[in-house]
Amino acid sequence: MPTPQPASDLPNTDAELMPEPPGCAALFTGFLGLGLIGFGGVLPMARHMIVEEKRWLTPDAFTEILGLCQFLPGGNIINLSVAIGLEFRGVAGAFSALMGLILGPTAVVVGLGVIYDRYSDDPHVQGLFAGLAAAAAGLLVATSLKMLNPLWRRPVSLAVVALCVLAIAILRLPLLPSMAVLAPLSVFAVRWSGR
């Protein structure tokens, strides 16, 4: 799998791209903002910030790097912050992005945990959390659809997506064995098709 390129290294086809890669401070503040507003569904906001707002990566590069991050152990957004930080500023960038992502939310979650512990039996609080879960599911579906856009030109990749949905969502096969079969299949199929 080729290393995803920063948007600044790729041809400009959609709009003006960021002229230079982000520094450690930009990585920290960008991921800090994501961490503070992305309760339960940060990937849609991450894609918006990284691809559409900051233009750090192209849609194709974001899809490729997120695919790799989803295959690795750990949280997808944590892996994504580290991978993007490494891509632009090495270890210092990875540390900056990761700290930005987890610092603010850690404080917020501890505070909310204390409040929830006290008011968890309140029906209003229970309704609030049910609504937040539904919103997070909707955000995940929206991001999935946006991530499919670059794949419409790649029928082999779409076939792998369909197999993944079949294996994990419909047949409810375990994730790790499914990925152990689908990842090499995907690499072989993409290489065989010449893309």
CYANA upper distance limits for C-alpha pairs under 8 A (distance plus 0.5 A):
  1 MET  CA    187 VAL  CA      7.69
  3 THR  CA     65 ILE  CA      8.28
  4 PRO  CA     61 ALA  CA      5.25
  4 PRO  CA     62 PHE  CA      7.91
  4 PRO  CA     64 GLU  CA      6.86
  4 PRO  CA     65 ILE  CA      6.60
  5 GLN  CA      9 ASP  CA      6.71
  5 GLN  CA     10 LEU  CA      7.36
  5 GLN  CA     57 LEU  CA      7.55
  5 GLN  CA     61 ALA  CA      6.61
  6 PRO  CA     10 LEU  CA      7.44
  6 PRO  CA     21 PRO  CA      7.87
  6 PRO  CA     56 TRP  CA      6.40
  6 PRO  CA     57 LEU  CA      5.34
  6 PRO  CA     58 THR  CA      7.64
  6 PRO  CA     61 ALA  CA      7.80
  6 PRO  CA     87 GLU  CA      8.10
  6 PRO  CA     88 PHE  CA      8.11
  7 ALA  CA     11 PRO  CA      8.41
  7 ALA  CA     17 LEU  CA      6.95
  7 ALA  CA     18 MET  CA      7.70
  7 ALA  CA     55 ARG  CA      6.84
  7 ALA  CA     56 TRP  CA      5.75
  7 ALA  CA     57 LEU  CA      4.66
  7 ALA  CA     58 THR  CA      5.60
  7 ALA  CA     61 ALA  CA      8.34
  8 SER  CA     17 LEU  CA      6.67
  8 SER  CA     18 MET  CA      6.50
  8 SER  CA     19 PRO  CA      6.51
  8 SER  CA     20 GLU  CA      6.71
  8 SER  CA     21 PRO  CA      7.29
  8 SER  CA     56 TRP  CA      7.60
  8 SER  CA     57 LEU  CA      8.12
 10 LEU  CA     58 THR  CA      8.37
 12 ASN  CA     16 GLU  CA      7.03
 12 ASN  CA     17 LEU  CA      7.10
 17 LEU  CA     55 ARG  CA      6.10
 17 LEU  CA     56 TRP  CA      8.09
 18 MET  CA     54 LYS  CA      7.38
 18 MET  CA     55 ARG  CA      6.22
 18 MET  CA     56 TRP  CA      6.94
 21 PRO  CA     56 TRP  CA      7.38
 21 PRO  CA     88 PHE  CA      6.54
 22 PRO  CA     26 ALA  CA      6.10
 22 PRO  CA     27 LEU  CA      6.82
 22 PRO  CA     56 TRP  CA      7.89
 22 PRO  CA     88 PHE  CA      7.20
 22 PRO  CA     89 ARG  CA      8.42
 23 GLY  CA     27 LEU  CA      6.74
 23 GLY  CA     88 PHE  CA      8.01
 23 GLY  CA     89 ARG  CA      7.22
 23 GLY  CA     93 GLY  CA      7.78
 24 CYS  CA     28 PHE  CA      6.57
 24 CYS  CA     85 GLY  CA      8.28
 24 CYS  CA     89 ARG  CA      7.26
 24 CYS  CA     92 ALA  CA      7.38
 24 CYS  CA     93 GLY  CA      5.59
 24 CYS  CA     96 SER  CA      6.16
 24 CYS  CA     97 ALA  CA      7.86
 25 ALA  CA     29 THR  CA      6.65
 25 ALA  CA     96 SER  CA      7.65
 26 ALA  CA     30 GLY  CA      6.30
 27 LEU  CA     31 PHE  CA      6.59
 27 LEU  CA     85 GLY  CA      7.26
 27 LEU  CA     93 GLY  CA      7.30
 27 LEU  CA     96 SER  CA      6.71
 27 LEU  CA     97 ALA  CA      5.47
 27 LEU  CA    100 GLY  CA      7.97
 28 PHE  CA     32 LEU  CA      6.37
 28 PHE  CA     96 SER  CA      5.39
 28 PHE  CA     97 ALA  CA      5.17
 28 PHE  CA     98 LEU  CA      7.99
 28 PHE  CA     99 MET  CA      7.29
 28 PHE  CA    100 GLY  CA      4.88
 28 PHE  CA    101 LEU  CA      7.85
 29 THR  CA     33 GLY  CA      6.63
 29 THR  CA     97 ALA  CA      8.42
 29 THR  CA    100 GLY  CA      6.63
 30 GLY  CA     34 LEU  CA      7.03
 30 GLY  CA     49 MET  CA      8.16
 30 GLY  CA     97 ALA  CA      8.22
 30 GLY  CA    100 GLY  CA      7.94
 31 PHE  CA     35 GLY  CA      6.53
 31 PHE  CA     81 SER  CA      7.71
 31 PHE  CA     97 ALA  CA      6.20
 31 PHE  CA     98 LEU  CA      7.93
 31 PHE  CA    100 GLY  CA      5.56
 31 PHE  CA    101 LEU  CA      5.18
 32 LEU  CA     36 LEU  CA      6.70
 32 LEU  CA     97 ALA  CA      8.28
 32 LEU  CA     99 MET  CA      8.23
 32 LEU  CA    100 GLY  CA      4.57
 32 LEU  CA    101 LEU  CA      5.24
 32 LEU  CA    102 ILE  CA      7.82
 32 LEU  CA    103 LEU  CA      7.84
 32 LEU  CA    104 GLY  CA      7.09
 33 GLY  CA     37 ILE  CA      6.81
 33 GLY  CA    100 GLY  CA      8.33
 33 GLY  CA    101 LEU  CA      8.11
 34 LEU  CA     38 GLY  CA      5.98
 34 LEU  CA     42 VAL  CA      7.17
 34 LEU  CA     45 MET  CA      7.30
 34 LEU  CA     46 ALA  CA      7.01
 34 LEU  CA    101 LEU  CA      7.13
 35 GLY  CA     39 PHE  CA      8.01
 35 GLY  CA     42 VAL  CA      7.96
 35 GLY  CA    100 GLY  CA      7.82
 35 GLY  CA    101 LEU  CA      5.24
 35 GLY  CA    102 ILE  CA      6.83
 35 GLY  CA    104 GLY  CA      7.17
 35 GLY  CA    105 PRO  CA      6.11
 36 LEU  CA    101 LEU  CA      8.37
 36 LEU  CA    104 GLY  CA      6.50
 36 LEU  CA    105 PRO  CA      5.96
 36 LEU  CA    108 VAL  CA      8.48
 37 ILE  CA     42 VAL  CA      8.21
 38 GLY  CA     42 VAL  CA      4.73
 38 GLY  CA     43 LEU  CA      8.48
 38 GLY  CA     45 MET  CA      7.43
 39 PHE  CA    136 ALA  CA      8.30
 40 GLY  CA    132 LEU  CA      8.28
 40 GLY  CA    133 ALA  CA      7.81
 40 GLY  CA    136 ALA  CA      5.95
 41 GLY  CA     45 MET  CA      8.19
 41 GLY  CA    136 ALA  CA      5.32
 41 GLY  CA    137 ALA  CA      7.91
 41 GLY  CA    139 LEU  CA      6.57
 41 GLY  CA    140 LEU  CA      6.82
 42 VAL  CA     46 ALA  CA      6.42
 42 VAL  CA     77 ILE  CA      7.75
 43 LEU  CA     47 ARG  CA      6.59
 43 LEU  CA     77 ILE  CA      7.10
 43 LEU  CA    140 LEU  CA      7.73
 43 LEU  CA    143 THR  CA      7.47
 44 PRO  CA     48 HIS  CA      6.79
 44 PRO  CA    139 LEU  CA      6.58
 44 PRO  CA    140 LEU  CA      7.11
 44 PRO  CA    142 ALA  CA      7.64
 44 PRO  CA    143 THR  CA      5.39
 45 MET  CA     49 MET  CA      6.55
 46 ALA  CA     50 ILE  CA      6.38
 46 ALA  CA     77 ILE  CA      8.47
 47 ARG  CA     51 VAL  CA      6.05
 47 ARG  CA     52 GLU  CA      7.75
 47 ARG  CA     62 PHE  CA      7.82
 47 ARG  CA    143 THR  CA      8.23
 48 HIS  CA     52 GLU  CA      5.49
 48 HIS  CA     53 GLU  CA      6.58
 49 MET  CA     53 GLU  CA      5.25
 49 MET  CA     54 LYS  CA      6.20
 49 MET  CA     55 ARG  CA      8.11
 50 ILE  CA     54 LYS  CA      5.84
 50 ILE  CA     55 ARG  CA      6.16
 50 ILE  CA     56 TRP  CA      5.88
 50 ILE  CA     57 LEU  CA      6.70
 50 ILE  CA     62 PHE  CA      8.46
 51 VAL  CA     55 ARG  CA      5.07
 51 VAL  CA     56 TRP  CA      6.52
 51 VAL  CA     57 LEU  CA      5.78
 51 VAL  CA     58 THR  CA      6.23
 51 VAL  CA     59 PRO  CA      6.58
 51 VAL  CA     62 PHE  CA      7.66
 57 LEU  CA     61 ALA  CA      6.32
 57 LEU  CA     62 PHE  CA      6.39
 58 THR  CA     62 PHE  CA      6.61
 59 PRO  CA     63 THR  CA      6.68
 59 PRO  CA    147 MET  CA      8.16
 59 PRO  CA    150 PRO  CA      7.37
 60 ASP  CA     64 GLU  CA      6.73
 60 ASP  CA    150 PRO  CA      6.37
 61 ALA  CA     65 ILE  CA      6.61
 62 PHE  CA     66 LEU  CA      6.42
 63 THR  CA     67 GLY  CA      6.52
 63 THR  CA    147 MET  CA      6.63
 63 THR  CA    150 PRO  CA      8.39
 64 GLU  CA     68 LEU  CA      6.97
 65 ILE  CA     69 CYS  CA      6.70
 65 ILE  CA     80 LEU  CA      7.81
 65 ILE  CA     83 ALA  CA      8.06
 66 LEU  CA     70 GLN  CA      6.53
 66 LEU  CA     76 ASN  CA      7.91
 66 LEU  CA     80 LEU  CA      6.86
 67 GLY  CA     71 PHE  CA      6.99
 68 LEU  CA     72 LEU  CA      7.08
 69 CYS  CA     76 ASN  CA      6.16
 69 CYS  CA     77 ILE  CA      8.49
 69 CYS  CA     79 ASN  CA      5.85
 69 CYS  CA     80 LEU  CA      6.38
 69 CYS  CA     83 ALA  CA      8.23
 70 GLN  CA     75 GLY  CA      8.28
 70 GLN  CA     76 ASN  CA      5.84
 70 GLN  CA     79 ASN  CA      8.36
 71 PHE  CA    179 MET  CA      7.65
 72 LEU  CA     79 ASN  CA      8.07
 74 GLY  CA     78 ILE  CA      7.67
 74 GLY  CA     79 ASN  CA      7.29
 75 GLY  CA     79 ASN  CA      6.69
 76 ASN  CA     80 LEU  CA      6.50
 77 ILE  CA     81 SER  CA      6.58
 78 ILE  CA     82 VAL  CA      6.88
 78 ILE  CA     98 LEU  CA      7.13
 78 ILE  CA    101 LEU  CA      8.04
 79 ASN  CA     83 ALA  CA      6.53
 80 LEU  CA     84 ILE  CA      6.50
 81 SER  CA     85 GLY  CA      6.48
 81 SER  CA     94 ALA  CA      7.19
 81 SER  CA     97 ALA  CA      5.88
 81 SER  CA     98 LEU  CA      6.16
 81 SER  CA    101 LEU  CA      7.89
 82 VAL  CA     86 LEU  CA      6.52
 82 VAL  CA     93 GLY  CA      8.19
 82 VAL  CA     94 ALA  CA      4.85
 82 VAL  CA     95 PHE  CA      7.51
 82 VAL  CA     97 ALA  CA      6.88
 82 VAL  CA     98 LEU  CA      6.44
 83 ALA  CA     87 GLU  CA      6.55
 83 ALA  CA     94 ALA  CA      7.20
 84 ILE  CA     88 PHE  CA      6.87
 84 ILE  CA     93 GLY  CA      8.36
 84 ILE  CA     94 ALA  CA      7.45
 84 ILE  CA     97 ALA  CA      8.34
 85 GLY  CA     89 ARG  CA      6.24
 85 GLY  CA     90 GLY  CA      6.86
 85 GLY  CA     91 VAL  CA      7.79
 85 GLY  CA     92 ALA  CA      8.01
 85 GLY  CA     93 GLY  CA      4.58
 85 GLY  CA     94 ALA  CA      4.32
 85 GLY  CA     95 PHE  CA      7.72
 85 GLY  CA     96 SER  CA      7.64
 85 GLY  CA     97 ALA  CA      6.18
 85 GLY  CA     98 LEU  CA      8.47
 86 LEU  CA     90 GLY  CA      4.48
 86 LEU  CA     91 VAL  CA      6.14
 86 LEU  CA     92 ALA  CA      8.11
 86 LEU  CA     93 GLY  CA      6.10
 86 LEU  CA     94 ALA  CA      5.36
 87 GLU  CA     93 GLY  CA      8.47
 88 PHE  CA     93 GLY  CA      7.11
 89 ARG  CA     93 GLY  CA      4.81
 89 ARG  CA     94 ALA  CA      7.65
 90 GLY  CA     94 ALA  CA      6.78
 91 VAL  CA     95 PHE  CA      6.63
 92 ALA  CA     96 SER  CA      6.57
 93 GLY  CA     97 ALA  CA      6.55
 94 ALA  CA     98 LEU  CA      6.54
 95 PHE  CA     99 MET  CA      6.48
 96 SER  CA    100 GLY  CA      6.55
 97 ALA  CA    101 LEU  CA      6.64
 98 LEU  CA    102 ILE  CA      6.80
 99 MET  CA    103 LEU  CA      6.05
100 GLY  CA    104 GLY  CA      7.75
101 LEU  CA    105 PRO  CA      7.83
102 ILE  CA    106 THR  CA      6.34
103 LEU  CA    107 ALA  CA      7.31
104 GLY  CA    108 VAL  CA      6.86
105 PRO  CA    109 VAL  CA      6.37
106 THR  CA    110 VAL  CA      6.71
107 ALA  CA    111 GLY  CA      6.80
108 VAL  CA    112 LEU  CA      6.58
109 VAL  CA    113 GLY  CA      6.37
110 VAL  CA    114 VAL  CA      6.96
111 GLY  CA    115 ILE  CA      7.00
112 LEU  CA    116 TYR  CA      6.39
113 GLY  CA    117 ASP  CA      6.47
114 VAL  CA    118 ARG  CA      7.08
115 ILE  CA    119 TYR  CA      6.81
116 TYR  CA    120 SER  CA      5.56
116 TYR  CA    125 VAL  CA      8.45
119 TYR  CA    125 VAL  CA      7.60
120 SER  CA    125 VAL  CA      6.86
120 SER  CA    126 GLN  CA      7.39
121 ASP  CA    125 VAL  CA      7.98
121 ASP  CA    126 GLN  CA      7.80
122 ASP  CA    126 GLN  CA      6.97
123 PRO  CA    127 GLY  CA      6.55
124 HIS  CA    128 LEU  CA      6.62
125 VAL  CA    129 PHE  CA      6.89
126 GLN  CA    130 ALA  CA      6.82
127 GLY  CA    131 GLY  CA      6.68
128 LEU  CA    132 LEU  CA      6.73
129 PHE  CA    133 ALA  CA      6.71
130 ALA  CA    134 ALA  CA      6.97
131 GLY  CA    135 ALA  CA      6.78
132 LEU  CA    136 ALA  CA      6.65
133 ALA  CA    137 ALA  CA      6.82
134 ALA  CA    138 GLY  CA      6.84
135 ALA  CA    139 LEU  CA      6.77
136 ALA  CA    140 LEU  CA      6.77
137 ALA  CA    141 VAL  CA      6.89
138 GLY  CA    142 ALA  CA      6.75
139 LEU  CA    143 THR  CA      6.71
140 LEU  CA    144 SER  CA      6.70
141 VAL  CA    145 LEU  CA      6.83
142 ALA  CA    146 LYS  CA      6.87
143 THR  CA    147 MET  CA      6.59
144 SER  CA    148 LEU  CA      6.88
145 LEU  CA    149 ASN  CA      7.46
147 MET  CA    151 LEU  CA      8.13
148 LEU  CA    152 TRP  CA      7.15
150 PRO  CA    154 ARG  CA      8.38
151 LEU  CA    155 PRO  CA      7.78
151 LEU  CA    157 SER  CA      6.79
151 LEU  CA    158 LEU  CA      6.74
152 TRP  CA    158 LEU  CA      7.49
154 ARG  CA    158 LEU  CA      6.92
154 ARG  CA    195 ARG  CA      8.26
155 PRO  CA    159 ALA  CA      6.70
156 VAL  CA    160 VAL  CA      6.97
156 VAL  CA    189 ALA  CA      7.00
156 VAL  CA    190 VAL  CA      6.87
156 VAL  CA    193 SER  CA      7.71
157 SER  CA    161 VAL  CA      6.78
157 SER  CA    186 SER  CA      7.63
157 SER  CA    190 VAL  CA      7.46
158 LEU  CA    162 ALA  CA      6.67
159 ALA  CA    163 LEU  CA      6.73
160 VAL  CA    164 CYS  CA      6.62
160 VAL  CA    182 LEU  CA      7.64
160 VAL  CA    185 LEU  CA      8.47
160 VAL  CA    186 SER  CA      6.70
161 VAL  CA    165 VAL  CA      6.73
162 ALA  CA    166 LEU  CA      6.59
163 LEU  CA    167 ALA  CA      6.52
163 LEU  CA    182 LEU  CA      8.38
164 CYS  CA    168 ILE  CA      6.47
164 CYS  CA    169 ALA  CA      8.30
164 CYS  CA    178 SER  CA      7.89
164 CYS  CA    182 LEU  CA      7.64
165 VAL  CA    169 ALA  CA      5.64
165 VAL  CA    170 ILE  CA      7.13
166 LEU  CA    170 ILE  CA      5.45
166 LEU  CA    171 LEU  CA      6.54
167 ALA  CA    171 LEU  CA      5.56
167 ALA  CA    172 ARG  CA      6.64
167 ALA  CA    173 LEU  CA      6.05
167 ALA  CA    178 SER  CA      7.19
168 ILE  CA    172 ARG  CA      5.10
168 ILE  CA    173 LEU  CA      5.58
168 ILE  CA    174 PRO  CA      7.19
168 ILE  CA    175 LEU  CA      6.96
168 ILE  CA    178 SER  CA      7.70
169 ALA  CA    173 LEU  CA      8.36
173 LEU  CA    177 PRO  CA      8.27
173 LEU  CA    178 SER  CA      7.17
174 PRO  CA    178 SER  CA      6.73
175 LEU  CA    179 MET  CA      6.53
176 LEU  CA    180 ALA  CA      6.53
177 PRO  CA    181 VAL  CA      6.86
178 SER  CA    182 LEU  CA      6.48
179 MET  CA    183 ALA  CA      5.96
180 ALA  CA    184 PRO  CA      7.55
181 VAL  CA    185 LEU  CA      6.83
182 LEU  CA    186 SER  CA      6.32
183 ALA  CA    187 VAL  CA      6.82
184 PRO  CA    188 PHE  CA      6.59
185 LEU  CA    189 ALA  CA      6.42
186 SER  CA    190 VAL  CA      6.47
187 VAL  CA    191 ARG  CA      6.55
188 PHE  CA    192 TRP  CA      6.39
189 ALA  CA    193 SER  CA      6.56
190 VAL  CA    194 GLY  CA      6.80
190 VAL  CA    195 ARG  CA      5.94
191 ARG  CA    195 ARG  CA      6.55
